[in-house]
Amino acid sequence: MEVAARDARVVLLTGDLGFMALEPFSDAYPDRFINVGVAEQNMVGVACGLADAGYLPFCYSIATFASMRGYEFIRNAAALHRLPVRIVGVGGGFEYGSAGLSHYGLEDVGLMRIQPNITVVVPADHRQTLTAVRTTWDLPGPVYYRIGKDDRREVPGLEGRFELGRVDVLGSGADLLFLSMGAVSAEVAAAAEKLLARGLRSTLGIVSTVNPPPIDDLVRLLSQFPVAITVEAHQLNGGLGSLACEVVAENAIRCKVVRVSAAGSPSGVTGSENFLNRRHGLDCDSLVATAINANAGSLA
Amino acid sequence: MKARVSAYEISRIVLEQSMRARVGHIGSALSISGILAALYDGGLRAGAPDDPDRDRFILSKGHAALALYAALHLRGWLTADELDTYCADDTLLGVHPDSELIGVDFSTGSLGHGLSIGVGAALGARMQGSQRRVVVLVSDAECDEGSLWEAVMLAAHQHLGNLIAIVDLNGQQALGYTKDVLSLDPLGDRWGAFGWDVLHVDGHDVPGLTKAIASLNDRPATPHVLIAHTVFGHGVSYMRNQIKWHYLPMSQTDYEVALNDIKSLQ
Protein backbone atom coordinates (compact mmCIF):
# COMPACT_ATOMS: atom_id res chain seq x y z
CA MET A 1 0.00 0.00 0.00
CA GLU A 2 2.76 2.36 0.99
CA VAL A 3 4.86 1.83 -2.14
CA ALA A 4 1.74 1.94 -4.32
CA ALA A 5 0.93 5.36 -2.86
CA ARG A 6 4.45 6.54 -3.60
CA ASP A 7 4.75 5.15 -7.11
CA ALA A 8 2.01 4.83 -9.72
CA ARG A 9 4.04 2.13 -11.46
CA VAL A 10 3.20 -0.38 -8.73
CA VAL A 11 0.64 -2.96 -9.89
CA LEU A 12 -0.64 -5.93 -7.90
CA LEU A 13 -1.52 -9.21 -9.59
CA THR A 14 -2.93 -12.23 -7.83
CA GLY A 15 -3.63 -15.78 -8.87
CA ASP A 16 -7.01 -15.55 -7.12
CA LEU A 17 -5.53 -15.71 -3.61
CA GLY A 18 -5.29 -13.18 -0.81
CA PHE A 19 -8.76 -13.20 0.80
CA MET A 20 -8.75 -10.77 3.75
CA ALA A 21 -5.29 -9.58 2.72
CA LEU A 22 -5.42 -7.80 -0.62
CA GLU A 23 -8.73 -5.95 -0.26
CA PRO A 24 -7.21 -2.67 1.00
CA PHE A 25 -5.10 -2.52 -2.16
CA SER A 26 -7.87 -3.51 -4.56
CA ASP A 27 -10.22 -1.00 -2.94
CA ALA A 28 -7.69 1.84 -3.04
CA TYR A 29 -6.20 1.11 -6.47
CA PRO A 30 -8.75 -0.83 -8.53
CA ASP A 31 -7.02 0.23 -11.76
CA ARG A 32 -3.75 -1.26 -10.57
CA PHE A 33 -5.15 -4.53 -9.23
CA ILE A 34 -5.56 -7.51 -11.56
CA ASN A 35 -6.87 -10.88 -10.48
CA VAL A 36 -5.72 -13.08 -13.35
CA GLY A 37 -7.69 -16.06 -12.05
CA VAL A 38 -6.20 -19.37 -11.00
CA ALA A 39 -3.40 -19.09 -13.55
CA GLU A 40 0.03 -18.55 -12.04
CA GLN A 41 1.99 -19.11 -15.23
CA ASN A 42 -0.03 -16.48 -17.02
CA MET A 43 0.29 -14.15 -14.02
CA VAL A 44 4.08 -14.14 -14.36
CA GLY A 45 3.94 -13.73 -18.13
CA VAL A 46 1.48 -10.84 -17.86
CA ALA A 47 3.69 -9.25 -15.19
CA CYS A 48 6.63 -9.41 -17.57
CA GLY A 49 4.67 -7.63 -20.29
CA LEU A 50 3.65 -4.96 -17.76
CA ALA A 51 7.20 -4.61 -16.45
CA ASP A 52 8.49 -4.15 -19.98
CA ALA A 53 5.93 -1.35 -20.39
CA GLY A 54 7.41 0.38 -17.34
CA TYR A 55 5.33 -0.97 -14.45
CA LEU A 56 6.46 -2.60 -11.19
CA PRO A 57 4.19 -5.64 -10.96
CA PHE A 58 3.92 -7.65 -7.72
CA CYS A 59 2.63 -11.21 -8.29
CA TYR A 60 0.98 -12.68 -5.21
CA SER A 61 0.31 -16.32 -4.44
CA ILE A 62 1.13 -19.05 -1.94
CA ALA A 63 4.91 -19.59 -1.97
CA THR A 64 4.84 -23.00 -3.60
CA PHE A 65 2.47 -21.90 -6.38
CA ALA A 66 4.17 -18.54 -6.87
CA SER A 67 7.61 -20.07 -7.19
CA MET A 68 7.01 -23.34 -8.98
CA ARG A 69 3.94 -23.22 -11.22
CA GLY A 70 5.29 -20.42 -13.35
CA TYR A 71 8.98 -21.15 -12.85
CA GLU A 72 9.88 -21.30 -16.52
CA PHE A 73 8.15 -17.97 -17.07
CA ILE A 74 10.15 -16.56 -14.15
CA ARG A 75 13.35 -17.84 -15.74
CA ASN A 76 12.75 -17.02 -19.40
CA ALA A 77 10.68 -13.88 -19.14
CA ALA A 78 11.54 -12.17 -15.84
CA ALA A 79 15.12 -13.23 -15.11
CA LEU A 80 16.56 -13.43 -18.63
CA HIS A 81 14.98 -10.09 -19.59
CA ARG A 82 16.02 -8.61 -16.21
CA LEU A 83 12.53 -7.19 -15.75
CA PRO A 84 11.43 -5.66 -12.42
CA VAL A 85 8.86 -8.34 -11.67
CA ARG A 86 8.23 -9.11 -8.01
CA ILE A 87 7.13 -12.62 -7.08
CA VAL A 88 5.58 -12.67 -3.62
CA GLY A 89 5.30 -16.15 -2.14
CA VAL A 90 3.34 -16.18 1.09
CA GLY A 91 3.66 -18.94 3.66
CA GLY A 92 7.03 -20.59 3.28
CA GLY A 93 7.88 -23.89 4.95
CA PHE A 94 4.99 -25.47 6.85
CA GLU A 95 3.01 -22.30 7.49
CA TYR A 96 -0.02 -23.73 5.72
CA GLY A 97 -0.03 -26.58 8.25
CA SER A 98 -3.06 -28.80 7.83
CA ALA A 99 -3.52 -27.72 4.20
CA GLY A 100 -1.10 -30.50 3.33
CA LEU A 101 1.96 -31.09 1.24
CA SER A 102 0.69 -29.30 -1.87
CA HIS A 103 0.76 -26.04 0.10
CA TYR A 104 4.20 -26.26 1.72
CA GLY A 105 6.88 -23.96 0.35
CA LEU A 106 9.92 -26.20 0.62
CA GLU A 107 11.83 -25.63 -2.60
CA ASP A 108 11.14 -21.99 -3.43
CA VAL A 109 14.33 -20.42 -2.08
CA GLY A 110 16.59 -22.99 -3.74
CA LEU A 111 14.83 -22.63 -7.07
CA MET A 112 15.05 -18.85 -6.99
CA ARG A 113 18.60 -18.76 -5.68
CA ILE A 114 20.03 -20.61 -8.67
CA GLN A 115 18.81 -17.89 -11.03
CA PRO A 116 21.63 -15.35 -11.02
CA ASN A 117 19.49 -12.32 -11.80
CA ILE A 118 16.84 -12.76 -9.11
CA THR A 119 17.15 -11.01 -5.76
CA VAL A 120 15.85 -13.42 -3.11
CA VAL A 121 14.52 -11.90 0.12
CA VAL A 122 13.27 -14.05 3.00
CA PRO A 123 12.21 -11.86 5.93
CA ALA A 124 12.22 -13.43 9.38
CA ASP A 125 9.09 -11.70 10.63
CA HIS A 126 6.42 -9.22 9.61
CA ARG A 127 8.33 -6.17 10.81
CA GLN A 128 11.37 -7.13 8.79
CA THR A 129 9.08 -7.76 5.80
CA LEU A 130 7.98 -4.13 5.89
CA THR A 131 11.55 -2.86 5.96
CA ALA A 132 12.64 -5.31 3.29
CA VAL A 133 9.89 -4.22 0.89
CA ARG A 134 10.61 -0.55 1.61
CA THR A 135 14.26 -1.24 0.77
CA THR A 136 13.86 -3.37 -2.34
CA TRP A 137 10.54 -2.55 -4.04
CA ASP A 138 12.09 -0.50 -6.84
CA LEU A 139 15.19 -2.60 -7.57
CA PRO A 140 15.77 -2.80 -11.32
CA GLY A 141 15.62 -6.62 -11.72
CA PRO A 142 13.28 -9.36 -10.52
CA VAL A 143 12.80 -10.03 -6.81
CA TYR A 144 11.42 -13.07 -5.03
CA TYR A 145 9.95 -12.46 -1.58
CA ARG A 146 9.15 -15.39 0.66
CA ILE A 147 6.98 -13.78 3.30
CA GLY A 148 5.40 -15.25 6.42
CA LYS A 149 1.68 -15.46 7.10
CA ASP A 150 1.93 -14.64 10.78
CA ASP A 151 1.82 -10.94 11.66
CA ARG A 152 2.20 -11.52 15.40
CA ARG A 153 5.31 -13.68 15.60
CA GLU A 154 8.48 -11.60 15.94
CA VAL A 155 12.15 -12.32 16.37
CA PRO A 156 13.10 -10.57 19.64
CA GLY A 157 15.80 -7.99 19.11
CA LEU A 158 15.50 -7.84 15.34
CA GLU A 159 13.28 -4.76 15.56
CA GLY A 160 12.46 -4.93 11.86
CA ARG A 161 16.00 -4.22 10.68
CA PHE A 162 16.86 -5.22 7.10
CA GLU A 163 19.84 -4.44 4.95
CA LEU A 164 20.05 -5.98 1.48
CA GLY A 165 22.92 -8.44 1.19
CA ARG A 166 23.75 -8.40 4.90
CA VAL A 167 23.28 -10.82 7.80
CA ASP A 168 21.68 -9.33 10.91
CA VAL A 169 23.51 -10.63 13.98
CA LEU A 170 21.77 -11.16 17.32
CA GLY A 171 23.80 -11.99 20.42
CA SER A 172 27.50 -12.48 20.71
CA GLY A 173 27.93 -15.91 22.27
CA ALA A 174 31.15 -17.66 21.38
CA ASP A 175 30.15 -21.31 21.71
CA LEU A 176 28.23 -21.83 18.52
CA LEU A 177 26.63 -20.07 15.59
CA PHE A 178 23.05 -20.34 14.46
CA LEU A 179 22.15 -19.17 10.97
CA SER A 180 18.46 -19.00 10.28
CA MET A 181 16.19 -18.05 7.41
CA GLY A 182 12.53 -17.08 7.39
CA ALA A 183 9.71 -17.40 9.88
CA VAL A 184 11.38 -20.26 11.74
CA SER A 185 13.91 -17.71 13.05
CA ALA A 186 11.64 -17.01 16.03
CA GLU A 187 12.08 -20.66 17.10
CA VAL A 188 15.83 -20.32 16.76
CA ALA A 189 15.87 -17.16 18.85
CA ALA A 190 13.87 -18.94 21.54
CA ALA A 191 16.28 -21.88 21.44
CA ALA A 192 19.24 -19.51 21.85
CA GLU A 193 17.61 -18.10 25.00
CA LYS A 194 17.04 -21.56 26.46
CA LEU A 195 20.60 -22.57 25.68
CA LEU A 196 21.93 -19.53 27.50
CA ALA A 197 20.14 -20.69 30.64
CA ARG A 198 22.01 -23.96 30.26
CA GLY A 199 25.35 -22.23 29.88
CA LEU A 200 25.70 -22.47 26.14
CA ARG A 201 26.25 -19.08 24.53
CA SER A 202 25.36 -18.65 20.90
CA THR A 203 25.25 -16.06 18.16
CA LEU A 204 22.30 -15.93 15.77
CA GLY A 205 22.72 -14.69 12.21
CA ILE A 206 19.44 -13.87 10.50
CA VAL A 207 19.94 -14.44 6.78
CA SER A 208 17.14 -12.57 5.05
CA THR A 209 18.90 -11.91 1.74
CA VAL A 210 19.79 -15.16 0.01
CA ASN A 211 20.57 -13.56 -3.36
CA PRO A 212 22.86 -11.72 -3.66
CA PRO A 213 24.42 -14.00 -1.05
CA PRO A 214 25.84 -12.18 1.97
CA ILE A 215 29.22 -13.78 1.43
CA ASP A 216 31.37 -11.36 3.42
CA ASP A 217 29.17 -11.56 6.51
CA LEU A 218 28.96 -15.34 6.29
CA VAL A 219 32.72 -15.71 5.94
CA ARG A 220 33.27 -13.47 8.95
CA LEU A 221 30.72 -15.32 11.09
CA LEU A 222 31.57 -18.87 10.05
CA SER A 223 35.27 -18.21 10.62
CA GLN A 224 34.64 -17.48 14.30
CA PHE A 225 32.96 -20.75 15.28
CA PRO A 226 33.88 -24.42 15.29
CA VAL A 227 30.25 -25.37 14.63
CA ALA A 228 27.35 -23.66 12.87
CA ILE A 229 23.75 -24.83 12.80
CA THR A 230 21.69 -23.68 9.84
CA VAL A 231 17.92 -23.66 10.33
CA GLU A 232 15.35 -23.33 7.57
CA ALA A 233 11.87 -24.58 6.78
CA HIS A 234 13.03 -25.70 3.36
CA GLN A 235 14.33 -28.82 1.73
CA LEU A 236 17.79 -29.89 2.83
CA ASN A 237 19.47 -28.88 -0.42
CA GLY A 238 19.47 -25.57 -2.21
CA GLY A 239 18.64 -23.17 0.61
CA LEU A 240 20.49 -21.63 3.53
CA GLY A 241 22.32 -24.78 4.60
CA SER A 242 23.68 -25.27 1.11
CA LEU A 243 24.74 -21.64 0.96
CA ALA A 244 26.62 -21.95 4.27
CA CYS A 245 28.37 -25.11 3.08
CA GLU A 246 29.40 -23.41 -0.16
CA VAL A 247 30.88 -20.51 1.80
CA VAL A 248 32.73 -22.86 4.15
CA ALA A 249 34.13 -24.95 1.31
CA GLU A 250 35.05 -22.10 -1.00
CA ASN A 251 36.79 -20.16 1.73
CA ALA A 252 38.48 -23.15 3.45
CA ILE A 253 36.84 -22.28 6.77
CA ARG A 254 37.28 -24.74 9.64
CA CYS A 255 33.65 -24.94 10.73
CA LYS A 256 31.34 -27.92 10.91
CA VAL A 257 27.92 -27.12 9.44
CA VAL A 258 24.89 -28.92 10.85
CA ARG A 259 21.90 -28.44 8.58
CA VAL A 260 18.45 -28.49 10.16
CA SER A 261 15.78 -28.41 7.49
CA ALA A 262 12.53 -29.90 6.30
CA ALA A 263 14.42 -32.99 5.17
CA GLY A 264 12.06 -35.93 5.26
CA SER A 265 9.27 -34.22 3.36
CA PRO A 266 7.40 -35.06 1.29
CA SER A 267 5.30 -37.17 3.54
CA GLY A 268 1.56 -37.58 3.61
CA VAL A 269 1.48 -36.88 7.33
CA THR A 270 0.12 -33.43 8.06
CA GLY A 271 -0.80 -31.26 11.03
CA SER A 272 -0.25 -27.78 12.41
CA GLU A 273 2.85 -25.77 11.59
CA ASN A 274 4.11 -26.35 15.14
CA PHE A 275 3.60 -30.09 14.79
CA LEU A 276 5.42 -30.21 11.48
CA ASN A 277 8.26 -28.06 12.73
CA ARG A 278 8.66 -30.43 15.71
CA ARG A 279 8.57 -33.42 13.41
CA HIS A 280 11.45 -31.95 11.40
CA GLY A 281 13.47 -30.73 14.36
CA LEU A 282 12.72 -27.09 13.59
CA ASP A 283 11.06 -26.21 16.91
CA CYS A 284 12.73 -24.58 19.88
CA ASP A 285 13.19 -27.72 22.00
CA SER A 286 14.54 -29.81 19.15
CA LEU A 287 16.97 -27.05 18.26
CA VAL A 288 18.17 -26.92 21.86
CA ALA A 289 18.92 -30.64 21.74
CA THR A 290 20.61 -30.34 18.35
CA ALA A 291 22.76 -27.49 19.61
CA ILE A 292 23.86 -29.36 22.73
CA ASN A 293 24.81 -32.41 20.65
CA ALA A 294 26.60 -30.32 18.05
CA ASN A 295 28.50 -28.39 20.67
CA ALA A 296 29.52 -31.58 22.46
CA GLY A 297 30.67 -32.99 19.14
CA SER A 298 32.76 -29.94 18.38
CA LEU A 299 34.51 -30.19 21.74
CA ALA A 300 35.18 -33.92 21.41
CA MET B 1 17.76 0.66 -53.12
CA LYS B 2 16.57 -1.39 -50.17
CA ALA B 3 14.54 -4.48 -51.08
CA ARG B 4 10.90 -4.44 -50.04
CA VAL B 5 9.91 -6.69 -47.18
CA SER B 6 8.27 -9.39 -49.26
CA ALA B 7 7.47 -13.05 -48.78
CA TYR B 8 9.87 -13.88 -51.59
CA GLU B 9 12.78 -11.95 -50.09
CA ILE B 10 12.14 -13.40 -46.62
CA SER B 11 12.01 -16.92 -48.09
CA ARG B 12 15.18 -16.34 -50.10
CA ILE B 13 17.07 -15.22 -47.00
CA VAL B 14 15.68 -18.14 -44.99
CA LEU B 15 17.03 -20.56 -47.60
CA GLU B 16 20.39 -18.81 -47.96
CA GLN B 17 21.07 -18.58 -44.25
CA SER B 18 19.80 -22.10 -43.49
CA MET B 19 22.12 -23.42 -46.18
CA ARG B 20 25.09 -21.41 -44.99
CA ALA B 21 24.57 -22.36 -41.34
CA ARG B 22 23.42 -25.90 -42.19
CA VAL B 23 20.49 -25.82 -39.79
CA GLY B 24 16.83 -26.80 -39.99
CA HIS B 25 13.47 -25.30 -38.95
CA ILE B 26 13.21 -24.22 -42.60
CA GLY B 27 9.62 -25.31 -43.17
CA SER B 28 8.38 -23.46 -40.07
CA ALA B 29 10.13 -20.26 -41.16
CA LEU B 30 8.78 -20.47 -44.71
CA SER B 31 5.23 -20.91 -43.46
CA ILE B 32 5.27 -17.42 -41.86
CA SER B 33 7.05 -15.54 -44.67
CA GLY B 34 3.79 -13.96 -45.85
CA ILE B 35 2.67 -13.04 -42.33
CA LEU B 36 5.97 -11.32 -41.57
CA ALA B 37 5.92 -9.56 -44.92
CA ALA B 38 2.50 -8.13 -44.10
CA LEU B 39 3.62 -7.06 -40.62
CA TYR B 40 6.97 -5.53 -41.55
CA ASP B 41 5.77 -3.89 -44.75
CA GLY B 42 3.21 -1.74 -42.99
CA GLY B 43 1.08 -3.93 -40.73
CA LEU B 44 3.09 -3.02 -37.65
CA ARG B 45 3.09 0.67 -36.78
CA ALA B 46 6.74 0.85 -35.88
CA GLY B 47 8.82 3.64 -37.31
CA ALA B 48 11.93 2.68 -35.39
CA PRO B 49 12.85 -0.27 -33.18
CA ASP B 50 13.28 2.00 -30.13
CA ASP B 51 10.14 4.10 -30.52
CA PRO B 52 8.32 3.62 -27.18
CA ASP B 53 4.93 3.83 -28.88
CA ARG B 54 5.72 1.37 -31.65
CA ASP B 55 3.53 -1.68 -31.98
CA ARG B 56 5.14 -4.61 -30.21
CA PHE B 57 5.70 -7.92 -31.97
CA ILE B 58 6.29 -11.21 -30.18
CA LEU B 59 7.33 -14.22 -32.24
CA SER B 60 6.01 -16.76 -29.78
CA LYS B 61 6.91 -19.58 -32.19
CA GLY B 62 10.53 -18.65 -31.65
CA HIS B 63 11.90 -21.56 -33.68
CA ALA B 64 11.05 -19.58 -36.83
CA ALA B 65 13.34 -16.72 -35.80
CA LEU B 66 15.27 -16.84 -39.05
CA ALA B 67 12.21 -15.49 -40.86
CA LEU B 68 12.11 -12.64 -38.32
CA TYR B 69 15.80 -11.87 -38.83
CA ALA B 70 15.13 -11.76 -42.56
CA ALA B 71 12.26 -9.31 -42.06
CA LEU B 72 14.35 -7.14 -39.72
CA HIS B 73 17.12 -7.08 -42.30
CA LEU B 74 14.76 -6.13 -45.12
CA ARG B 75 13.24 -3.49 -42.85
CA GLY B 76 16.75 -2.04 -42.42
CA TRP B 77 17.14 -2.85 -38.72
CA LEU B 78 19.68 -5.65 -39.10
CA THR B 79 22.78 -5.45 -41.29
CA ALA B 80 23.83 -8.08 -43.81
CA ASP B 81 26.97 -8.72 -41.74
CA GLU B 82 24.86 -9.35 -38.65
CA LEU B 83 22.54 -11.60 -40.62
CA ASP B 84 25.53 -13.63 -41.75
CA THR B 85 26.29 -14.53 -38.12
CA TYR B 86 23.09 -16.61 -37.89
CA CYS B 87 23.92 -19.69 -35.78
CA ALA B 88 27.63 -18.79 -35.65
CA ASP B 89 29.62 -18.57 -32.42
CA ASP B 90 29.31 -15.41 -30.31
CA THR B 91 26.16 -14.12 -32.02
CA LEU B 92 22.76 -12.90 -30.83
CA LEU B 93 21.18 -14.57 -33.87
CA GLY B 94 20.40 -18.05 -32.62
CA VAL B 95 17.69 -20.42 -33.76
CA HIS B 96 15.38 -18.67 -31.26
CA PRO B 97 15.27 -14.86 -30.94
CA ASP B 98 16.84 -12.86 -28.12
CA SER B 99 15.65 -9.41 -27.09
CA GLU B 100 19.20 -8.15 -26.82
CA LEU B 101 19.05 -7.96 -30.61
CA ILE B 102 17.67 -4.61 -31.80
CA GLY B 103 14.21 -5.13 -33.25
CA VAL B 104 13.37 -8.20 -31.15
CA ASP B 105 10.89 -7.11 -28.48
CA PHE B 106 10.97 -10.32 -26.40
CA SER B 107 13.11 -13.43 -26.26
CA THR B 108 11.14 -16.58 -26.98
CA GLY B 109 11.76 -20.23 -27.64
CA SER B 110 9.65 -22.04 -25.08
CA LEU B 111 6.19 -22.38 -26.59
CA GLY B 112 3.21 -21.03 -24.66
CA HIS B 113 4.95 -17.97 -23.20
CA GLY B 114 4.44 -15.28 -25.81
CA LEU B 115 0.73 -14.65 -25.48
CA SER B 116 0.93 -14.12 -21.69
CA ILE B 117 3.66 -11.54 -22.19
CA GLY B 118 1.57 -10.00 -24.94
CA VAL B 119 -1.43 -9.70 -22.62
CA GLY B 120 0.75 -7.85 -20.10
CA ALA B 121 2.17 -5.62 -22.82
CA ALA B 122 -1.33 -4.82 -24.09
CA LEU B 123 -2.59 -4.11 -20.57
CA GLY B 124 0.38 -1.82 -20.02
CA ALA B 125 -0.32 0.06 -23.24
CA ARG B 126 -3.95 0.57 -22.28
CA MET B 127 -3.07 1.71 -18.75
CA GLN B 128 -0.68 4.26 -20.24
CA GLY B 129 -3.27 5.49 -22.74
CA SER B 130 -1.00 4.51 -25.64
CA GLN B 131 -2.43 3.59 -29.03
CA ARG B 132 0.25 0.97 -29.59
CA ARG B 133 -0.88 -2.57 -30.33
CA VAL B 134 0.67 -5.90 -29.51
CA VAL B 135 0.91 -8.63 -32.13
CA VAL B 136 1.76 -12.18 -31.05
CA LEU B 137 2.47 -14.85 -33.65
CA VAL B 138 1.87 -18.35 -32.29
CA SER B 139 2.11 -21.70 -33.98
CA ASP B 140 -0.90 -23.94 -34.23
CA ALA B 141 0.75 -26.69 -32.19
CA GLU B 142 1.54 -24.05 -29.56
CA CYS B 143 -2.18 -24.14 -28.86
CA ASP B 144 -1.44 -27.51 -27.18
CA GLU B 145 0.06 -25.49 -24.29
CA GLY B 146 -2.33 -24.88 -21.39
CA SER B 147 -0.68 -21.59 -20.53
CA LEU B 148 -1.75 -20.18 -23.90
CA TRP B 149 -5.39 -20.65 -22.97
CA GLU B 150 -4.86 -18.93 -19.62
CA ALA B 151 -3.72 -15.90 -21.61
CA VAL B 152 -6.57 -16.27 -24.11
CA MET B 153 -9.10 -16.15 -21.26
CA LEU B 154 -7.57 -13.15 -19.53
CA ALA B 155 -7.26 -11.15 -22.76
CA ALA B 156 -10.97 -11.61 -23.47
CA HIS B 157 -11.93 -10.87 -19.87
CA GLN B 158 -9.92 -7.64 -20.03
CA HIS B 159 -11.39 -6.68 -23.46
CA LEU B 160 -7.92 -6.14 -24.89
CA GLY B 161 -8.80 -4.79 -28.31
CA ASN B 162 -5.18 -3.73 -28.75
CA LEU B 163 -4.01 -7.35 -28.77
CA ILE B 164 -3.74 -9.32 -32.01
CA ALA B 165 -2.84 -12.99 -32.05
CA ILE B 166 -1.95 -14.64 -35.32
CA VAL B 167 -2.07 -18.43 -35.45
CA ASP B 168 0.17 -19.99 -38.09
CA LEU B 169 -2.17 -22.83 -38.97
CA ASN B 170 0.13 -25.04 -41.04
CA GLY B 171 -1.19 -28.28 -39.57
CA GLN B 172 2.19 -29.65 -38.58
CA GLN B 173 4.23 -30.11 -35.46
CA ALA B 174 7.52 -31.75 -34.55
CA LEU B 175 6.45 -35.37 -34.70
CA GLY B 176 3.45 -35.34 -36.98
CA TYR B 177 0.36 -33.58 -38.31
CA THR B 178 -1.64 -31.75 -35.66
CA LYS B 179 -4.77 -33.71 -36.58
CA ASP B 180 -2.91 -36.89 -35.60
CA VAL B 181 -0.93 -35.65 -32.59
CA LEU B 182 -3.51 -33.53 -30.79
CA SER B 183 -6.46 -32.33 -32.77
CA LEU B 184 -7.09 -28.59 -32.71
CA ASP B 185 -10.30 -28.53 -34.73
CA PRO B 186 -12.26 -26.37 -34.84
CA LEU B 187 -9.51 -23.97 -33.83
CA GLY B 188 -11.22 -20.72 -34.82
CA ASP B 189 -14.40 -21.73 -33.00
CA ARG B 190 -12.36 -22.48 -29.90
CA TRP B 191 -10.85 -18.99 -29.84
CA GLY B 192 -14.27 -17.55 -30.59
CA ALA B 193 -15.82 -19.47 -27.71
CA PHE B 194 -13.24 -17.87 -25.44
CA GLY B 195 -14.46 -14.43 -26.48
CA TRP B 196 -12.06 -13.42 -29.24
CA ASP B 197 -12.86 -11.75 -32.53
CA VAL B 198 -11.90 -14.45 -35.03
CA LEU B 199 -10.88 -13.82 -38.63
CA HIS B 200 -9.80 -16.59 -41.01
CA VAL B 201 -7.17 -15.43 -43.50
CA ASP B 202 -4.92 -16.89 -46.16
CA GLY B 203 -1.50 -16.66 -44.52
CA HIS B 204 0.23 -16.33 -47.88
CA ASP B 205 -1.98 -13.58 -49.30
CA VAL B 206 0.06 -10.58 -48.19
CA PRO B 207 -2.30 -7.85 -49.46
CA GLY B 208 -5.21 -9.72 -47.87
CA LEU B 209 -3.34 -9.98 -44.55
CA THR B 210 -2.47 -6.30 -44.64
CA LYS B 211 -6.10 -5.41 -45.25
CA ALA B 212 -7.28 -7.75 -42.47
CA ILE B 213 -4.85 -6.25 -39.94
CA ALA B 214 -5.95 -2.74 -40.86
CA SER B 215 -9.60 -3.70 -40.41
CA LEU B 216 -9.12 -4.79 -36.79
CA ASN B 217 -9.16 -1.22 -35.50
CA ASP B 218 -12.87 -1.10 -36.27
CA ARG B 219 -13.59 -3.68 -33.57
CA PRO B 220 -11.87 -2.35 -30.43
CA ALA B 221 -13.81 -4.18 -27.72
CA THR B 222 -12.27 -7.64 -27.98
CA PRO B 223 -8.88 -9.14 -28.69
CA HIS B 224 -8.42 -10.34 -32.25
CA VAL B 225 -7.10 -13.58 -33.64
CA LEU B 226 -6.20 -14.13 -37.26
CA ILE B 227 -6.33 -17.82 -38.03
CA ALA B 228 -3.77 -17.77 -40.81
CA HIS B 229 -4.13 -20.79 -43.06
CA THR B 230 -0.61 -21.55 -44.22
CA VAL B 231 1.41 -24.25 -45.91
CA PHE B 232 4.39 -25.68 -44.08
CA GLY B 233 7.46 -25.17 -46.28
CA HIS B 234 5.52 -22.76 -48.46
CA GLY B 235 7.09 -22.15 -51.85
CA VAL B 236 9.40 -25.18 -51.87
CA SER B 237 7.86 -28.13 -53.67
CA TYR B 238 9.54 -30.96 -51.78
CA MET B 239 9.08 -29.38 -48.33
CA ARG B 240 5.36 -28.79 -48.69
CA ASN B 241 3.62 -30.43 -45.71
CA GLN B 242 6.56 -32.76 -45.09
CA ILE B 243 7.25 -33.41 -41.41
CA LYS B 244 10.98 -34.01 -41.84
CA TRP B 245 11.59 -30.41 -42.88
CA HIS B 246 10.82 -29.32 -39.33
CA TYR B 247 14.35 -30.45 -38.53
CA LEU B 248 16.47 -31.26 -41.58
CA PRO B 249 19.07 -28.99 -43.17
CA MET B 250 19.31 -28.92 -46.99
CA SER B 251 21.85 -30.56 -49.28
CA GLN B 252 23.33 -28.43 -52.08
CA THR B 253 20.89 -30.00 -54.57
CA ASP B 254 17.96 -29.39 -52.21
CA TYR B 255 19.06 -25.79 -51.91
CA GLU B 256 19.24 -25.18 -55.64
CA VAL B 257 15.81 -26.70 -56.22
CA ALA B 258 14.37 -24.63 -53.36
CA LEU B 259 15.82 -21.36 -54.67
CA ASN B 260 14.29 -22.06 -58.04
CA ASP B 261 10.93 -23.05 -56.53
CA ILE B 262 10.46 -19.88 -54.53
CA LYS B 263 10.69 -17.75 -57.66
CA SER B 264 6.95 -18.46 -57.91
CA LEU B 265 6.51 -16.17 -54.88
CA GLN B 266 7.83 -13.12 -56.75
Interface residues (C-beta under 8 A of the other chain):
Chain A: D31 R32 I34 V36 G37 A39 Q41 N42 V44 G45 V46 A47 C48 G49 L50 A51 D52 A53 G54 Y55 P57 E72 F73 N76 A77 L80 H81
Chain B: S99 D105 F106 S107 G109 S110 G112 H113 L115 S116 I117 G118 V119 G120 A121 A122 L123 G124 A125 M127 Q128 V134 G146 S147 E150 A151 M153 L154 H157 Q158
